[in-house]
Amino acid sequence: MQTFKSFFGLGVFVLAVYLTWELLPPFFHNYQFQDYVQQAAKECTYAYNKTEDQVRTDVFKEAREDSIPITADQIQISKSGTSCSIGLNYTVHVDLPFFPQDFHFTASSANTSILQK
């Protein structure tokens, strides 16, 4: 009985490590990407010479670096004289044996200039 408990405990530990290995990266990449989107919205607000397409290109490039599965068309950017908002929704598929999962993420941020009257 003691041997069974040892193997069972080892199996639970290995399963926990495997699930962490598979499930943690999408959440970590989302955290990094959300941080970038917030920073990009701040920069977009004060970079008066940047167009929406330039901001979209920068956000798309960062998404590729963070392994975010999106297309450039999914990125919604709204820029006016004193504000900028960036938003997008995406899904990450994790192919676990016997239990594949789709995780839905939203990355968005809006910023308004402090110089707004």
Number of C-alpha atoms within 10 A of each C-alpha: 5 7 8 9 10 11 11 12 12 12 12 12 12 12 12 12 11 12 12 11 10 13 15 10 14 19 13 12 16 20 15 14 22 19 14 19 24 19 14 21 26 19 15 29 21 18 13 12 8 13 13 17 11 12 20 19 14 13 21 20 13 16 22 13 11 18 14 19 12 16 12 14 9 13 20 14 22 14 20 13 12 17 18 22 21 23 18 18 13 16 15 17 12 15 12 12 7 6 7 9 14 10 12 10 17 12 18 20 20 20 20 18 14 10 7 8 5
